[in-house]
Amino acid sequence: MPGFIQDQLEIKFLILYIAARVVEPVPFDTILDLTLCDDAIDYFEFSDCLADLVRTGHLTLSADGLYAITEKGRRNSAICETSLPYSVRVRCDRNLEGWNRKLRRQRQVRASAEQRPNGTYTVKLALNDDKGSVMDLRLMVVDQAQAKAVAQRFRKSPEKLYGQIIRLLLEDEA
């Protein structure tokens, strides 16, 4: 099925449309995935357009490789978004909903590990909601394998762990 995006200007409009709606700065691959919602767009045209939007000050590229929209980009996106085909915008909005949910979740659930001078590891686990910190926990584990396993399991179901800790702390001693 042929796509609706016909030229580089429309690709730029689409990139700005997406960048204006992601909840935080994102890497190249994320913008690429979201932009490829139209079958007519190819990788090389996308790359050229993205670089041009950075050059013209519509987007910024941070030192750690994250793209974010500028005020100039936001203004131009608002002006030009209606020139994108409706079906492309609907597809983008649907894809953006999933990505934004994933980005918010990554921001709310954090797990990291660092080695201590004695060779053990400290695993830092954090769970946040829209209002702030729900839980901030640091644990010592004996090796890197345990540190990775603890961090991975926490990321999978932090609310379950939080509930179990609260239940244990509130449980009456028998």
Secondary structure, 3 states (H helix, E strand, C coil): CCCCCCCHHHHHHHHHHHHCCCCCCEEHHHHHHHHCCCCCCCHHHHHHHHHHHHHCCCEEECCCCEEEECHHHHHHHHHHHHHCCHHHHHHHHHHHHHHHHHHHHHHHEEEEEEECCCCCEEEEEEEEECCEEEEEEEEEECCHHHHHHHHHHHHHCHHHHHHHHHHHHHCCCC
